[in-house]
């Protein structure tokens, strides 16, 4: 749908302002839609065409009711694509439309230049339509229910991907390791000792501690040579595609779900940075280049709504914007480096200003290189935590309320980083496809202090069983005990296992 003339003129004006501020973006195609059309596209994740599935209808109903009852309102959507597609809501005020356009151009700049989006498909609009066509074809041949049921299974496992694989090409090493396993002989069963002529020299030439350590290493190597995959495989969906007993159409459908999961993954990895960057620039463009006197109050009112924070919730717009501004201020004033860090005079540090003017250059560098985890880890320091009054929440079982339970900087930061690592979801990898020589699948959970939610773990095992068709196991820690959870297609069982018996340490890094 072509934009009305007044909106097209606004787009041209704001695009010129964005380029003058050194933002670099793909061409943007704006479309103005009714709230019903916006809700429909939002239900599809921002794409006008997706494969058919009941979850999209459920999401549409949720969005429609939220809008009808005034609980939420979608102001904008923008798609990581070349050209970039964005949607404007009909009936928004002129100030809102200007703000949304400025916001979109900053998102587009982030999509184009942030390294975590480097390997994403820039023609995903067409790809999504192709996915829909292929799945509709399978539904016409195999029936709607079998295909939709299989999609349900795949969607329940779509988070079991290796979100860092596009950046480090982990699979290259995996293939080489598999070839080595096929082409080399197994390690010897025992470490040979060096011959000695006098017995009293044996402890010095063949020290017992060294022999014992090497023997353990050999045992581990022999166990590794007997199992497949030879190294823990974090991309569980890819492993299932390659080795589960799937038909051709099932393998293709799983590949579609996996491809879309990888497309959306960088957006989850950079939510704080991306929204903070867009908010920083829409505020800059609007206040410095666009607003007239009559629009200032409306903009301030709407912008403050974006910045609002509910108790116990993290607002990515707020934390991202404030951290970018904090970084810009530090690099403008030279408040970094050894000299600043070692200064113990609080008054001097408070007024520290070397007039370097490097802030804008620095935030462009940050925008390019970081994701949320590295962004928070590198730049959220004690000063920022104090300025923003950050604290941790916890549930008080005695009162039945969520309450502030932590104000110490390191613990608050650790809690925030923990919630962002792997999207706050457990790290799981396939470690053996022939567990106990019975064709069972064994996965391991990297325990980081938080136990798996048992009901969710059991539901995941059920989905895995329906695809693997053999019993499925996951090794984890529950209540400080190493535990093996198993599902055989009929019932769930669990047993305590020895920590020392686990040869499957994640060495995929």
Rosetta blueprint (number, residue, H / E / L):
1 X L
2 X L
3 X L
4 X L
5 X H
6 X H
7 X H
8 X H
9 X H
10 X H
11 X H
12 X H
13 X H
14 X H
15 X H
16 X H
17 X H
18 X H
19 X H
20 X H
21 X L
22 X L
23 X L
24 X L
25 X L
26 X L
27 X L
28 X E
29 X E
30 X E
31 X E
32 X E
33 X E
34 X L
35 X H
36 X H
37 X H
38 X H
39 X H
40 X H
41 X H
42 X H
43 X H
44 X L
45 X L
46 X L
47 X L
48 X L
49 X L
50 X L
51 X L
52 X L
53 X L
54 X H
55 X H
56 X H
57 X H
58 X H
59 X H
60 X H
61 X H
62 X H
63 X H
64 X H
65 X H
66 X H
67 X H
68 X H
69 X L
70 X L
71 X L
72 X L
73 X L
74 X L
75 X L
76 X E
77 X E
78 X E
79 X E
80 X L
81 X L
82 X L
83 X L
84 X E
85 X E
86 X E
87 X E
88 X E
89 X E
90 X L
91 X L
92 X L
93 X L
94 X H
95 X H
96 X H
97 X H
98 X H
99 X H
100 X H
101 X H
102 X H
103 X H
104 X H
105 X H
106 X H
107 X H
108 X H
109 X H
110 X H
111 X H
112 X H
113 X H
114 X L
115 X H
116 X H
117 X H
118 X L
119 X L
120 X L
121 X L
122 X L
123 X L
124 X H
125 X H
126 X H
127 X H
128 X H
129 X H
130 X H
131 X H
132 X H
133 X H
134 X H
135 X H
136 X H
137 X H
138 X H
139 X H
140 X H
141 X H
142 X H
143 X L
144 X H
145 X H
146 X H
147 X H
148 X H
149 X H
150 X H
151 X H
152 X H
153 X H
154 X H
155 X H
156 X H
157 X L
158 X L
159 X L
160 X L
161 X L
162 X L
163 X L
164 X L
165 X H
166 X H
167 X H
168 X H
169 X L
170 X H
171 X H
172 X H
173 X H
174 X H
175 X H
176 X H
177 X H
178 X H
179 X H
180 X H
181 X H
182 X H
183 X H
184 X L
185 X L
186 X L
187 X L
188 X L
189 X L
190 X L
191 X L
192 X L
193 X L
194 X L
195 X L
196 X L
197 X L
198 X L
199 X H
200 X H
201 X H
202 X H
203 X H
204 X H
205 X H
206 X L
207 X L
208 X H
209 X H
210 X H
211 X H
212 X H
213 X H
214 X H
215 X H
216 X H
217 X H
218 X H
219 X H
220 X H
221 X H
222 X H
223 X H
224 X H
225 X H
226 X H
227 X L
228 X L
229 X L
230 X L
231 X L
232 X L
233 X E
234 X L
235 X L
236 X H
237 X H
238 X H
239 X H
240 X H
241 X H
242 X H
243 X H
244 X L
245 X L
246 X L
247 X L
248 X H
249 X H
250 X H
251 X H
252 X H
253 X H
254 X H
255 X H
256 X H
257 X H
258 X H
259 X H
260 X H
261 X H
262 X H
263 X H
264 X H
265 X H
266 X H
267 X H
268 X H
269 X H
270 X L
271 X H
272 X H
273 X H
274 X H
275 X H
276 X H
277 X H
278 X H
279 X H
280 X H
281 X H
282 X H
283 X H
284 X H
285 X H
286 X H
287 X H
288 X H
289 X H
290 X H
291 X L
292 X L
293 X H
294 X H
295 X H
296 X H
297 X H
298 X H
299 X H
300 X H
301 X H
302 X H
303 X H
304 X H
305 X H
306 X H
307 X H
308 X L
309 X L
310 X L
311 X L
312 X L
313 X L
314 X L
315 X L
316 X H
317 X H
318 X H
319 X H
320 X H
321 X H
322 X H
323 X H
324 X H
325 X H
326 X H
327 X H
328 X H
329 X H
330 X H
331 X H
332 X H
333 X H
334 X L
335 X L
336 X L
337 X L
338 X H
339 X H
340 X H
341 X H
342 X H
343 X L
344 X L
345 X L
346 X H
347 X H
348 X H
349 X H
350 X H
351 X L
352 X L
353 X L
354 X L
355 X L
356 X L
357 X L
358 X L
359 X H
360 X H
361 X H
362 X H
363 X H
364 X H
365 X H
366 X H
367 X H
368 X H
369 X H
370 X L
371 X L
372 X H
373 X H
374 X H
375 X H
376 X H
377 X H
378 X H
379 X H
380 X L
381 X L
382 X H
383 X H
384 X H
385 X H
386 X H
387 X H
388 X H
389 X L
390 X L
391 X L
392 X E
393 X E
394 X E
395 X E
396 X E
397 X L
398 X L
399 X L
400 X L
401 X E
402 X E
403 X E
404 X E
405 X E
406 X E
407 X L
408 X L
409 X H
410 X H
411 X H
412 X H
413 X H
414 X H
415 X H
416 X H
417 X H
418 X H
419 X H
420 X H
421 X H
422 X H
423 X H
424 X H
425 X L
426 X L
427 X E
428 X E
429 X E
430 X E
431 X E
432 X E
433 X E
434 X E
435 X E
436 X L
437 X L
438 X L
439 X L
440 X E
441 X E
442 X E
443 X E
444 X E
445 X E
446 X E
447 X L
448 X L
449 X L
450 X L
451 X L
452 X L
453 X L
454 X H
455 X H
456 X H
457 X H
458 X H
459 X H
460 X H
461 X H
462 X H
463 X H
464 X H
465 X H
466 X H
467 X H
468 X H
469 X L
470 X L
471 X L
472 X E
473 X E
474 X E
475 X E
476 X E
477 X E
478 X E
479 X L
480 X L
481 X E
482 X E
483 X E
484 X E
485 X E
486 X E
487 X E
488 X L
489 X L
490 X L
491 X L
492 X E
493 X E
494 X E
495 X E
496 X E
497 X L
498 X L
499 X H
500 X H
501 X H
502 X L
503 X L
504 X L
505 X L
506 X L
507 X L
508 X L
509 X L
